[in-house]
Amino acid sequence: MRCIDTVSKGDYVSKIGSFIRDFLAKTAVLLPNSFLNFVANSNLIIATFRVLHISKLCKVRSIGIHITNKCDLNCIYCYSERNGCKGLSNEKIHSLISEVRDNGIRKIAFLGGEPLLNPDIFSFINECYDKGITSYLYTNGVHIDEDVIAKLLNFKDKLVLVFNFDHPKTYAKHKLNDFYDQVYENIKRCKKKRFKIVLFVALTKLNFPFFEDILLIGKKLGVKVKVERYVPLNDAKVNNGLELSAEEWCFAQETYKKIYPRRYITNLIYKKVMKSNCVCYNEALFVMFNGDVLPCPYTTSDFRIGDVNHSPLKQIIKKYDVLKVEWNKIPKGCKGCEKADYCRGGCKTSRFLDHNSLEKKQDCCCK
Protein backbone atom coordinates (compact mmCIF):
# COMPACT_ATOMS: atom_id res chain seq x y z
CA MET A 1 0.00 0.00 0.00
CA ARG A 2 1.33 3.42 -0.89
CA CYS A 3 2.55 5.51 2.04
CA ILE A 4 0.82 8.85 2.66
CA ASP A 5 3.47 11.40 3.60
CA THR A 6 2.99 14.78 5.18
CA VAL A 7 3.00 17.37 2.42
CA SER A 8 6.18 19.42 2.76
CA LYS A 9 7.29 22.71 1.26
CA GLY A 10 9.47 20.72 -1.12
CA ASP A 11 6.42 18.78 -2.35
CA TYR A 12 4.56 22.00 -3.16
CA VAL A 13 7.65 23.40 -4.89
CA SER A 14 8.01 20.21 -6.95
CA LYS A 15 4.34 20.36 -7.99
CA ILE A 16 4.65 24.01 -9.06
CA GLY A 17 7.73 23.17 -11.11
CA SER A 18 6.06 20.17 -12.71
CA PHE A 19 3.08 22.32 -13.66
CA ILE A 20 5.30 24.93 -15.29
CA ARG A 21 7.31 22.30 -17.19
CA ASP A 22 4.30 20.33 -18.41
CA PHE A 23 1.67 23.02 -19.01
CA LEU A 24 2.45 23.80 -22.64
CA ALA A 25 3.15 20.17 -23.55
CA LYS A 26 -0.22 19.06 -22.16
CA THR A 27 -2.19 21.89 -23.74
CA ALA A 28 -0.35 21.89 -27.06
CA VAL A 29 -3.07 19.83 -28.75
CA LEU A 30 -5.53 22.63 -27.96
CA LEU A 31 -3.35 25.50 -29.10
CA PRO A 32 -2.59 26.58 -32.68
CA ASN A 33 1.00 26.38 -33.87
CA SER A 34 1.03 30.12 -34.40
CA PHE A 35 0.44 30.72 -30.68
CA LEU A 36 3.10 28.21 -29.65
CA ASN A 37 5.57 29.85 -32.01
CA PHE A 38 4.68 33.21 -30.46
CA VAL A 39 5.46 31.84 -26.98
CA ALA A 40 8.74 30.30 -28.15
CA ASN A 41 9.88 33.61 -29.64
CA SER A 42 8.65 35.88 -26.86
CA ASN A 43 11.56 36.93 -24.66
CA LEU A 44 9.14 38.26 -22.04
CA ILE A 45 7.22 34.99 -21.72
CA ILE A 46 10.41 32.93 -21.64
CA ALA A 47 11.86 35.23 -18.97
CA THR A 48 8.67 34.86 -16.90
CA PHE A 49 8.89 31.09 -17.07
CA ARG A 50 12.52 31.27 -16.02
CA VAL A 51 11.66 33.34 -12.95
CA LEU A 52 8.92 30.89 -11.94
CA HIS A 53 10.84 27.78 -12.90
CA ILE A 54 11.67 25.22 -10.24
CA SER A 55 15.36 25.04 -11.23
CA LYS A 56 16.30 27.71 -8.69
CA LEU A 57 14.75 25.70 -5.85
CA CYS A 58 15.33 22.07 -6.85
CA LYS A 59 18.34 22.01 -9.14
CA VAL A 60 18.59 18.26 -9.69
CA ARG A 61 15.30 16.73 -10.83
CA SER A 62 16.22 13.23 -11.88
CA ILE A 63 18.70 10.49 -11.06
CA GLY A 64 19.68 7.67 -13.40
CA ILE A 65 20.83 4.50 -11.65
CA HIS A 66 22.60 1.71 -13.55
CA ILE A 67 21.40 -1.44 -11.81
CA THR A 68 23.12 -3.97 -14.07
CA ASN A 69 25.63 -4.19 -16.92
CA LYS A 70 24.08 -7.35 -18.36
CA CYS A 71 22.16 -7.23 -21.62
CA ASP A 72 20.92 -9.54 -24.36
CA LEU A 73 22.28 -7.19 -27.02
CA ASN A 74 25.62 -5.69 -27.86
CA CYS A 75 24.69 -2.34 -29.42
CA ILE A 76 27.70 -0.71 -31.04
CA TYR A 77 26.88 2.71 -29.54
CA CYS A 78 26.37 1.47 -25.96
CA TYR A 79 28.60 2.63 -23.09
CA SER A 80 27.63 -0.02 -20.49
CA GLU A 81 30.89 -1.97 -20.70
CA ARG A 82 32.61 1.01 -19.07
CA ASN A 83 30.52 0.66 -15.93
CA GLY A 84 32.96 -1.63 -14.10
CA CYS A 85 32.72 -5.27 -13.06
CA LYS A 86 31.58 -4.92 -9.46
CA GLY A 87 28.24 -3.19 -9.35
CA LEU A 88 26.06 -1.57 -6.72
CA SER A 89 24.50 -3.96 -4.23
CA ASN A 90 20.71 -4.13 -4.12
CA GLU A 91 20.88 -2.83 -0.54
CA LYS A 92 22.78 0.22 -1.80
CA ILE A 93 20.23 0.83 -4.54
CA HIS A 94 17.39 0.78 -1.98
CA SER A 95 19.38 3.19 0.17
CA LEU A 96 19.89 5.47 -2.85
CA ILE A 97 16.14 5.56 -3.51
CA SER A 98 15.64 6.85 0.03
CA GLU A 99 18.35 9.47 -0.46
CA VAL A 100 16.73 10.58 -3.70
CA ARG A 101 13.42 11.11 -1.89
CA ASP A 102 15.12 12.94 0.98
CA ASN A 103 16.72 15.36 -1.50
CA GLY A 104 13.37 16.30 -3.01
CA ILE A 105 13.93 14.50 -6.31
CA ARG A 106 10.90 12.79 -7.84
CA LYS A 107 12.28 10.94 -10.86
CA ILE A 108 14.53 7.88 -11.06
CA ALA A 109 15.58 6.23 -14.31
CA PHE A 110 16.59 2.57 -14.03
CA LEU A 111 19.30 1.93 -16.58
CA GLY A 112 21.67 -0.84 -17.62
CA GLY A 113 22.47 -3.03 -19.43
CA GLU A 114 18.95 -4.34 -19.43
CA PRO A 115 17.32 -3.45 -16.06
CA LEU A 116 14.85 -6.33 -16.27
CA LEU A 117 17.80 -8.73 -15.98
CA ASN A 118 18.15 -7.59 -12.37
CA PRO A 119 15.51 -9.70 -10.56
CA ASP A 120 15.06 -7.00 -7.88
CA ILE A 121 13.87 -4.38 -10.36
CA PHE A 122 10.26 -4.78 -9.19
CA SER A 123 11.20 -4.12 -5.56
CA PHE A 124 13.06 -0.96 -6.66
CA ILE A 125 10.03 0.30 -8.60
CA ASN A 126 7.75 -0.63 -5.69
CA GLU A 127 9.84 1.42 -3.27
CA CYS A 128 9.82 4.38 -5.65
CA TYR A 129 6.05 4.12 -5.88
CA ASP A 130 5.67 4.09 -2.10
CA LYS A 131 7.89 7.16 -1.82
CA GLY A 132 6.04 9.12 -4.52
CA ILE A 133 8.87 8.83 -7.05
CA THR A 134 8.18 8.26 -10.74
CA SER A 135 10.23 5.42 -12.21
CA TYR A 136 11.53 5.45 -15.78
CA LEU A 137 12.31 1.91 -16.87
CA TYR A 138 14.69 1.84 -19.85
CA THR A 139 14.43 -1.49 -21.65
CA ASN A 140 15.27 -3.13 -24.96
CA GLY A 141 11.68 -4.41 -24.83
CA VAL A 142 12.29 -8.10 -25.32
CA HIS A 143 11.49 -9.04 -21.69
CA ILE A 144 8.18 -7.16 -21.47
CA ASP A 145 6.02 -10.30 -21.52
CA GLU A 146 2.58 -10.80 -19.96
CA ASP A 147 4.06 -11.77 -16.58
CA VAL A 148 6.21 -8.62 -16.42
CA ILE A 149 3.29 -6.45 -17.54
CA ALA A 150 1.10 -7.92 -14.78
CA LYS A 151 3.74 -7.01 -12.16
CA LEU A 152 4.27 -3.50 -13.52
CA LEU A 153 0.53 -2.73 -13.64
CA ASN A 154 0.58 -2.16 -9.86
CA PHE A 155 2.77 0.92 -10.39
CA LYS A 156 1.33 2.21 -13.68
CA ASP A 157 0.49 5.74 -12.51
CA LYS A 158 4.10 6.31 -11.34
CA LEU A 159 5.90 4.47 -14.14
CA VAL A 160 7.14 5.35 -17.62
CA LEU A 161 8.33 2.57 -19.94
CA VAL A 162 11.15 3.75 -22.19
CA PHE A 163 11.76 1.34 -25.07
CA ASN A 164 15.08 1.51 -26.88
CA PHE A 165 13.73 1.42 -30.40
CA ASP A 166 14.94 1.30 -33.97
CA HIS A 167 13.88 0.59 -37.54
CA PRO A 168 13.44 -3.04 -38.65
CA LYS A 169 16.18 -2.60 -41.27
CA THR A 170 18.61 -1.46 -38.57
CA TYR A 171 17.81 -4.51 -36.46
CA ALA A 172 18.40 -6.63 -39.56
CA LYS A 173 21.88 -5.10 -40.00
CA HIS A 174 22.70 -6.43 -36.53
CA LYS A 175 21.25 -9.86 -37.42
CA LEU A 176 18.26 -9.32 -35.12
CA ASN A 177 15.58 -9.89 -37.74
CA ASP A 178 12.92 -11.18 -35.31
CA PHE A 179 13.71 -8.63 -32.61
CA TYR A 180 11.72 -5.75 -34.11
CA ASP A 181 8.46 -7.73 -34.36
CA GLN A 182 8.80 -8.93 -30.77
CA VAL A 183 9.45 -5.44 -29.38
CA TYR A 184 6.70 -3.88 -31.51
CA GLU A 185 4.13 -6.36 -30.21
CA ASN A 186 5.25 -5.80 -26.62
CA ILE A 187 4.83 -2.05 -27.05
CA LYS A 188 1.29 -2.63 -28.35
CA ARG A 189 0.51 -4.79 -25.30
CA CYS A 190 1.71 -2.06 -22.96
CA LYS A 191 -0.20 0.58 -24.90
CA LYS A 192 -3.35 -1.50 -24.56
CA LYS A 193 -2.85 -1.53 -20.78
CA ARG A 194 -2.49 2.28 -20.86
CA PHE A 195 1.11 2.49 -19.70
CA LYS A 196 2.98 5.74 -20.31
CA ILE A 197 5.40 4.87 -23.13
CA VAL A 198 8.36 6.60 -24.74
CA LEU A 199 10.37 5.29 -27.68
CA PHE A 200 14.05 6.13 -27.25
CA VAL A 201 15.99 6.38 -30.52
CA ALA A 202 19.78 6.74 -30.66
CA LEU A 203 20.23 8.41 -34.04
CA THR A 204 23.29 7.24 -35.96
CA LYS A 205 24.37 6.99 -39.59
CA LEU A 206 22.95 3.46 -39.58
CA ASN A 207 19.34 4.46 -38.89
CA PHE A 208 19.43 8.04 -40.22
CA PRO A 209 18.03 6.98 -43.65
CA PHE A 210 14.99 5.50 -41.85
CA PHE A 211 14.49 8.28 -39.30
CA GLU A 212 11.22 9.60 -40.73
CA ASP A 213 9.84 6.05 -40.86
CA ILE A 214 10.76 5.55 -37.18
CA LEU A 215 8.89 8.73 -36.23
CA LEU A 216 5.87 7.65 -38.24
CA ILE A 217 5.89 4.27 -36.47
CA GLY A 218 5.84 6.09 -33.14
CA LYS A 219 3.01 8.30 -34.31
CA LYS A 220 1.04 5.27 -35.47
CA LEU A 221 1.51 3.64 -32.06
CA GLY A 222 0.40 6.88 -30.38
CA VAL A 223 3.51 7.20 -28.20
CA LYS A 224 6.20 9.82 -27.65
CA VAL A 225 9.51 9.50 -29.47
CA LYS A 226 12.65 10.78 -27.76
CA VAL A 227 15.63 11.21 -30.08
CA GLU A 228 19.23 11.34 -28.93
CA ARG A 229 22.03 12.21 -31.30
CA TYR A 230 24.81 9.63 -31.13
CA VAL A 231 27.44 10.69 -28.60
CA PRO A 232 30.98 9.72 -29.68
CA LEU A 233 32.85 7.18 -27.58
CA ASN A 234 36.62 6.86 -27.27
CA ASP A 235 36.84 4.78 -30.45
CA ALA A 236 37.56 6.71 -33.64
CA LYS A 237 36.63 3.78 -35.91
CA VAL A 238 33.20 3.43 -34.28
CA ASN A 239 32.65 7.20 -34.28
CA ASN A 240 33.39 7.56 -37.98
CA GLY A 241 30.77 4.95 -38.79
CA LEU A 242 28.06 6.34 -36.53
CA GLU A 243 28.40 10.07 -35.88
CA LEU A 244 26.08 12.36 -37.81
CA SER A 245 27.32 15.42 -39.63
CA ALA A 246 25.93 18.85 -38.76
CA GLU A 247 23.86 18.78 -41.98
CA GLU A 248 22.38 15.37 -41.12
CA TRP A 249 21.51 16.46 -37.58
CA CYS A 250 19.85 19.66 -38.86
CA PHE A 251 17.86 17.60 -41.35
CA ALA A 252 16.82 15.22 -38.56
CA GLN A 253 15.54 18.14 -36.48
CA GLU A 254 13.52 19.46 -39.40
CA THR A 255 12.10 15.98 -39.95
CA TYR A 256 11.06 15.76 -36.29
CA LYS A 257 9.48 19.20 -36.56
CA LYS A 258 7.50 18.06 -39.61
CA ILE A 259 6.14 14.90 -37.93
CA TYR A 260 5.70 16.30 -34.41
CA PRO A 261 5.35 20.10 -34.89
CA ARG A 262 3.75 20.89 -31.52
CA ARG A 263 6.13 18.70 -29.56
CA TYR A 264 9.08 20.27 -31.34
CA ILE A 265 7.96 23.77 -30.36
CA THR A 266 7.19 22.87 -26.73
CA ASN A 267 10.60 21.19 -26.48
CA LEU A 268 12.17 24.39 -27.77
CA ILE A 269 10.30 26.44 -25.16
CA TYR A 270 11.51 24.11 -22.42
CA LYS A 271 15.12 24.41 -23.63
CA LYS A 272 14.89 28.19 -23.58
CA VAL A 273 13.39 28.21 -20.10
CA MET A 274 16.05 25.81 -18.83
CA LYS A 275 18.88 27.64 -20.65
CA SER A 276 20.01 24.18 -21.68
CA ASN A 277 19.86 21.91 -24.72
CA CYS A 278 20.05 18.74 -22.60
CA VAL A 279 19.32 17.55 -19.05
CA CYS A 280 22.92 16.37 -18.70
CA TYR A 281 25.35 18.71 -16.93
CA ASN A 282 22.22 20.48 -15.70
CA GLU A 283 19.24 18.83 -14.02
CA ALA A 284 20.18 15.13 -14.15
CA LEU A 285 22.78 12.97 -12.41
CA PHE A 286 23.80 9.42 -13.31
CA VAL A 287 24.99 6.76 -10.90
CA MET A 288 27.08 4.31 -12.89
CA PHE A 289 27.20 0.57 -12.21
CA ASN A 290 30.34 0.90 -10.08
CA GLY A 291 28.95 3.79 -8.01
CA ASP A 292 30.64 6.68 -9.81
CA VAL A 293 28.41 9.72 -10.30
CA LEU A 294 28.60 11.55 -13.63
CA PRO A 295 26.66 14.45 -15.21
CA CYS A 296 26.19 12.37 -18.38
CA PRO A 297 26.32 8.58 -18.77
CA TYR A 298 28.46 8.90 -21.92
CA THR A 299 31.11 11.18 -20.46
CA THR A 300 34.56 10.30 -19.18
CA SER A 301 35.87 9.99 -15.63
CA ASP A 302 37.27 13.54 -15.99
CA PHE A 303 33.78 14.70 -14.97
CA ARG A 304 33.40 12.30 -12.05
CA ILE A 305 31.56 14.15 -9.26
CA GLY A 306 31.76 11.49 -6.56
CA ASP A 307 31.02 7.90 -5.58
CA VAL A 308 27.79 6.90 -3.83
CA ASN A 309 29.66 4.06 -2.11
CA HIS A 310 31.70 6.62 -0.16
CA SER A 311 29.74 9.90 -0.14
CA PRO A 312 26.11 10.78 0.65
CA LEU A 313 24.02 11.90 -2.31
CA LYS A 314 23.34 15.29 -0.71
CA GLN A 315 27.08 16.05 -0.65
CA ILE A 316 27.49 14.97 -4.28
CA ILE A 317 24.59 17.18 -5.40
CA LYS A 318 26.08 20.15 -3.55
CA LYS A 319 29.37 19.63 -5.39
CA TYR A 320 27.49 19.25 -8.69
CA ASP A 321 25.74 22.59 -8.22
CA VAL A 322 29.14 24.27 -8.05
CA LEU A 323 30.76 22.38 -10.93
CA LYS A 324 27.97 22.82 -13.45
CA VAL A 325 28.19 26.61 -13.28
CA GLU A 326 31.64 26.32 -14.87
CA TRP A 327 30.59 23.52 -17.23
CA ASN A 328 27.68 25.56 -18.62
CA LYS A 329 29.64 28.64 -19.63
CA ILE A 330 29.02 29.62 -23.26
CA PRO A 331 32.13 29.15 -25.46
CA LYS A 332 33.56 32.25 -27.14
CA GLY A 333 32.97 30.67 -30.56
CA CYS A 334 29.20 30.92 -29.97
CA LYS A 335 29.22 34.70 -29.70
CA GLY A 336 26.42 36.19 -31.79
CA CYS A 337 24.51 32.92 -32.25
CA GLU A 338 20.80 33.25 -31.43
CA LYS A 339 20.79 29.74 -29.93
CA ALA A 340 23.79 30.31 -27.66
CA ASP A 341 21.69 31.08 -24.57
CA TYR A 342 20.30 27.54 -24.44
CA CYS A 343 22.54 25.52 -26.78
CA ARG A 344 25.66 26.67 -24.91
CA GLY A 345 28.12 25.21 -27.37
CA GLY A 346 26.35 21.92 -27.98
CA CYS A 347 26.94 18.51 -26.42
CA LYS A 348 29.54 18.88 -23.68
CA THR A 349 30.61 15.25 -23.80
CA SER A 350 31.26 15.49 -27.56
CA ARG A 351 33.15 18.76 -27.12
CA PHE A 352 35.41 17.30 -24.47
CA LEU A 353 36.16 14.19 -26.53
CA ASP A 354 36.96 16.37 -29.57
CA HIS A 355 39.02 19.06 -27.83
CA ASN A 356 39.83 17.75 -24.33
CA SER A 357 38.18 20.96 -23.15
CA LEU A 358 34.79 22.69 -22.89
CA GLU A 359 36.15 26.01 -24.12
CA LYS A 360 35.31 25.27 -27.77
CA LYS A 361 31.88 24.65 -29.29
CA GLN A 362 30.81 21.32 -30.75
CA ASP A 363 32.38 20.58 -34.13
CA CYS A 364 29.06 19.36 -35.56
CA CYS A 365 27.30 22.65 -34.84
CA CYS A 366 23.77 23.09 -36.18
CA LYS A 367 22.95 26.80 -36.22
C-alpha positions in Angstrom: 0.0 0.0 0.0 1.3 3.4 -0.9 2.6 5.5 2.0 0.8 8.8 2.7 3.5 11.4 3.6 3.0 14.8 5.2 3.0 17.4 2.4 6.2 19.4 2.8 7.3 22.7 1.3 9.5 20.7 -1.1 6.4 18.8 -2.3 4.6 22.0 -3.2 7.7 23.4 -4.9 8.0 20.2 -6.9 4.3 20.4 -8.0 4.7 24.0 -9.1 7.7 23.2 -11.1 6.1 20.2 -12.7 3.1 22.3 -13.7 5.3 24.9 -15.3 7.3 22.3 -17.2 4.3 20.3 -18.4 1.7 23.0 -19.0 2.5 23.8 -22.6 3.1 20.2 -23.5 -0.2 19.1 -22.2 -2.2 21.9 -23.7 -0.3 21.9 -27.1 -3.1 19.8 -28.7 -5.5 22.6 -28.0 -3.4 25.5 -29.1 -2.6 26.6 -32.7 1.0 26.4 -33.9 1.0 30.1 -34.4 0.4 30.7 -30.7 3.1 28.2 -29.6 5.6 29.9 -32.0 4.7 33.2 -30.5 5.5 31.8 -27.0 8.7 30.3 -28.2 9.9 33.6 -29.6 8.6 35.9 -26.9 11.6 36.9 -24.7 9.1 38.3 -22.0 7.2 35.0 -21.7 10.4 32.9 -21.6 11.9 35.2 -19.0 8.7 34.9 -16.9 8.9 31.1 -17.1 12.5 31.3 -16.0 11.7 33.3 -13.0 8.9 30.9 -11.9 10.8 27.8 -12.9 11.7 25.2 -10.2 15.4 25.0 -11.2 16.3 27.7 -8.7 14.7 25.7 -5.9 15.3 22.1 -6.8 18.3 22.0 -9.1 18.6 18.3 -9.7 15.3 16.7 -10.8 16.2 13.2 -11.9 18.7 10.5 -11.1 19.7 7.7 -13.4 20.8 4.5 -11.7 22.6 1.7 -13.6 21.4 -1.4 -11.8 23.1 -4.0 -14.1 25.6 -4.2 -16.9 24.1 -7.3 -18.4 22.2 -7.2 -21.6 20.9 -9.5 -24.4 22.3 -7.2 -27.0 25.6 -5.7 -27.9 24.7 -2.3 -29.4 27.7 -0.7 -31.0 26.9 2.7 -29.5 26.4 1.5 -26.0 28.6 2.6 -23.1 27.6 0.0 -20.5 30.9 -2.0 -20.7 32.6 1.0 -19.1 30.5 0.7 -15.9 33.0 -1.6 -14.1 32.7 -5.3 -13.1 31.6 -4.9 -9.5 28.2 -3.2 -9.4 26.1 -1.6 -6.7 24.5 -4.0 -4.2 20.7 -4.1 -4.1 20.9 -2.8 -0.5 22.8 0.2 -1.8 20.2 0.8 -4.5 17.4 0.8 -2.0 19.4 3.2 0.2 19.9 5.5 -2.9 16.1 5.6 -3.5 15.6 6.9 0.0 18.4 9.5 -0.5 16.7 10.6 -3.7 13.4 11.1 -1.9 15.1 12.9 1.0 16.7 15.4 -1.5 13.4 16.3 -3.0 13.9 14.5 -6.3 10.9 12.8 -7.8 12.3 10.9 -10.9 14.5 7.9 -11.1 15.6 6.2 -14.3 16.6 2.6 -14.0 19.3 1.9 -16.6 21.7 -0.8 -17.6 22.5 -3.0 -19.4 18.9 -4.3 -19.4 17.3 -3.4 -16.1 14.8 -6.3 -16.3 17.8 -8.7 -16.0 18.1 -7.6 -12.4 15.5 -9.7 -10.6 15.1 -7.0 -7.9 13.9 -4.4 -10.4 10.3 -4.8 -9.2 11.2 -4.1 -5.6 13.1 -1.0 -6.7 10.0 0.3 -8.6 7.7 -0.6 -5.7 9.8 1.4 -3.3 9.8 4.4 -5.6 6.1 4.1 -5.9 5.7 4.1 -2.1 7.9 7.2 -1.8 6.0 9.1 -4.5 8.9 8.8 -7.1 8.2 8.3 -10.7 10.2 5.4 -12.2 11.5 5.4 -15.8 12.3 1.9 -16.9 14.7 1.8 -19.9 14.4 -1.5 -21.7 15.3 -3.1 -25.0 11.7 -4.4 -24.8 12.3 -8.1 -25.3 11.5 -9.0 -21.7 8.2 -7.2 -21.5 6.0 -10.3 -21.5 2.6 -10.8 -20.0 4.1 -11.8 -16.6 6.2 -8.6 -16.4 3.3 -6.5 -17.5 1.1 -7.9 -14.8 3.7 -7.0 -12.2 4.3 -3.5 -13.5 0.5 -2.7 -13.6 0.6 -2.2 -9.9 2.8 0.9 -10.4 1.3 2.2 -13.7 0.5 5.7 -12.5 4.1 6.3 -11.3 5.9 4.5 -14.1 7.1 5.4 -17.6 8.3 2.6 -19.9 11.2 3.8 -22.2 11.8 1.3 -25.1 15.1 1.5 -26.9 13.7 1.4 -30.4 14.9 1.3 -34.0 13.9 0.6 -37.5 13.4 -3.0 -38.7 16.2 -2.6 -41.3 18.6 -1.5 -38.6 17.8 -4.5 -36.5 18.4 -6.6 -39.6 21.9 -5.1 -40.0 22.7 -6.4 -36.5 21.3 -9.9 -37.4 18.3 -9.3 -35.1 15.6 -9.9 -37.7 12.9 -11.2 -35.3 13.7 -8.6 -32.6 11.7 -5.8 -34.1 8.5 -7.7 -34.4 8.8 -8.9 -30.8 9.5 -5.4 -29.4 6.7 -3.9 -31.5 4.1 -6.4 -30.2 5.3 -5.8 -26.6 4.8 -2.1 -27.0 1.3 -2.6 -28.3 0.5 -4.8 -25.3 1.7 -2.1 -23.0 -0.2 0.6 -24.9 -3.4 -1.5 -24.6 -2.8 -1.5 -20.8 -2.5 2.3 -20.9 1.1 2.5 -19.7 3.0 5.7 -20.3 5.4 4.9 -23.1 8.4 6.6 -24.7 10.4 5.3 -27.7 14.0 6.1 -27.2 16.0 6.4 -30.5 19.8 6.7 -30.7 20.2 8.4 -34.0 23.3 7.2 -36.0 24.4 7.0 -39.6 22.9 3.5 -39.6 19.3 4.5 -38.9 19.4 8.0 -40.2 18.0 7.0 -43.7 15.0 5.5 -41.9 14.5 8.3 -39.3 11.2 9.6 -40.7 9.8 6.1 -40.9 10.8 5.5 -37.2 8.9 8.7 -36.2 5.9 7.7 -38.2 5.9 4.3 -36.5 5.8 6.1 -33.1 3.0 8.3 -34.3 1.0 5.3 -35.5 1.5 3.6 -32.1 0.4 6.9 -30.4 3.5 7.2 -28.2 6.2 9.8 -27.6 9.5 9.5 -29.5 12.7 10.8 -27.8 15.6 11.2 -30.1 19.2 11.3 -28.9 22.0 12.2 -31.3 24.8 9.6 -31.1 27.4 10.7 -28.6 31.0 9.7 -29.7 32.8 7.2 -27.6 36.6 6.9 -27.3 36.8 4.8 -30.4 37.6 6.7 -33.6 36.6 3.8 -35.9 33.2 3.4 -34.3 32.6 7.2 -34.3 33.4 7.6 -38.0 30.8 5.0 -38.8 28.1 6.3 -36.5 28.4 10.1 -35.9 26.1 12.4 -37.8 27.3 15.4 -39.6 25.9 18.9 -38.8 23.9 18.8 -42.0 22.4 15.4 -41.1 21.5 16.5 -37.6 19.8 19.7 -38.9 17.9 17.6 -41.4 16.8 15.2 -38.6 15.5 18.1 -36.5 13.5 19.5 -39.4 12.1 16.0 -39.9 11.1 15.8 -36.3 9.5 19.2 -36.6 7.5 18.1 -39.6 6.1 14.9 -37.9 5.7 16.3 -34.4 5.4 20.1 -34.9 3.8 20.9 -31.5 6.1 18.7 -29.6 9.1 20.3 -31.3 8.0 23.8 -30.4 7.2 22.9 -26.7 10.6 21.2 -26.5 12.2 24.4 -27.8 10.3 26.4 -25.2 11.5 24.1 -22.4 15.1 24.4 -23.6 14.9 28.2 -23.6 13.4 28.2 -20.1 16.1 25.8 -18.8 18.9 27.6 -20.6 20.0 24.2 -21.7 19.9 21.9 -24.7 20.1 18.7 -22.6 19.3 17.6 -19.1 22.9 16.4 -18.7 25.3 18.7 -16.9 22.2 20.5 -15.7 19.2 18.8 -14.0 20.2 15.1 -14.1 22.8 13.0 -12.4 23.8 9.4 -13.3 25.0 6.8 -10.9 27.1 4.3 -12.9 27.2 0.6 -12.2 30.3 0.9 -10.1 28.9 3.8 -8.0 30.6 6.7 -9.8 28.4 9.7 -10.3 28.6 11.5 -13.6 26.7 14.5 -15.2 26.2 12.4 -18.4 26.3 8.6 -18.8 28.5 8.9 -21.9 31.1 11.2 -20.5 34.6 10.3 -19.2 35.9 10.0 -15.6 37.3 13.5 -16.0 33.8 14.7 -15.0 33.4 12.3 -12.0 31.6 14.1 -9.3 31.8 11.5 -6.6 31.0 7.9 -5.6 27.8 6.9 -3.8 29.7 4.1 -2.1 31.7 6.6 -0.2 29.7 9.9 -0.1 26.1 10.8 0.6 24.0 11.9 -2.3 23.3 15.3 -0.7 27.1 16.0 -0.7 27.5 15.0 -4.3 24.6 17.2 -5.4 26.1 20.1 -3.5 29.4 19.6 -5.4 27.5 19.2 -8.7 25.7 22.6 -8.2 29.1 24.3 -8.1 30.8 22.4 -10.9 28.0 22.8 -13.4 28.2 26.6 -13.3 31.6 26.3 -14.9 30.6 23.5 -17.2 27.7 25.6 -18.6 29.6 28.6 -19.6 29.0 29.6 -23.3 32.1 29.1 -25.5 33.6 32.2 -27.1 33.0 30.7 -30.6 29.2 30.9 -30.0 29.2 34.7 -29.7 26.4 36.2 -31.8 24.5 32.9 -32.3 20.8 33.2 -31.4 20.8 29.7 -29.9 23.8 30.3 -27.7 21.7 31.1 -24.6 20.3 27.5 -24.4 22.5 25.5 -26.8 25.7 26.7 -24.9 28.1 25.2 -27.4 26.3 21.9 -28.0 26.9 18.5 -26.4 29.5 18.9 -23.7 30.6 15.3 -23.8 31.3 15.5 -27.6 33.1 18.8 -27.1 35.4 17.3 -24.5 36.2 14.2 -26.5 37.0 16.4 -29.6 39.0 19.1 -27.8 39.8 17.7 -24.3 38.2 21.0 -23.1 34.8 22.7 -22.9 36.2 26.0 -24.1 35.3 25.3 -27.8 31.9 24.7 -29.3 30.8 21.3 -30.7 32.4 20.6 -34.1 29.1 19.4 -35.6 27.3 22.6 -34.8 23.8 23.1 -36.2 22.9 26.8 -36.2 
